[in-house]
Every structure is written in structure tokens, then in C-alpha cells.
Amino acid sequence: MWFINEPNAHMANAEDHCRGRFLDDRLTIQTLLDEKALAACMAYVDLSPVRTKMAKTTEKFEHTSMKRQIDKLKTE
């Protein structure tokens, strides 16, 4: 992951005319070892817009898999 993140961090810092860490320490790589971990991760991502008050519900936010699934069910 370092090989991928390092060039991106340098480019972002150059664009912002700053130095130092690009990503916060709380952002880490997490291996999802089973279906339960995957489901928890998916729920976390889909609920993030609601938690940050960007949307009232997950189906109202354009960029969630939950919205896509609901829209797909409505067209069937």
C-alpha cells in the first residue's frame, strides 16, 4: 500500500503547497477476513453519509450501494 499511497501523497501535498502527512493516523488498512467483517464494513460505509449529516437516509444519498440496490429493486 505504501507504494500506491506515497506518490499520491506527494502530488496532493504539492497541489496544496504543504508538507507532512497526507493521511490522518486514524486511516489504516484493515483486512476483512470473513463475511461478517465485510458486512460490517459495508454498513459502515453506507451509513457514513447519515452519521455525518450529509443525508437523512442512505437511500437519499446518491453514492451508496444501498441506494443503488433500492433503485434496482424499484425498477424490477
Helices and strands as residue ranges (DSSP letters): H 2-16, H 35-51, G 58-60, H 65-75
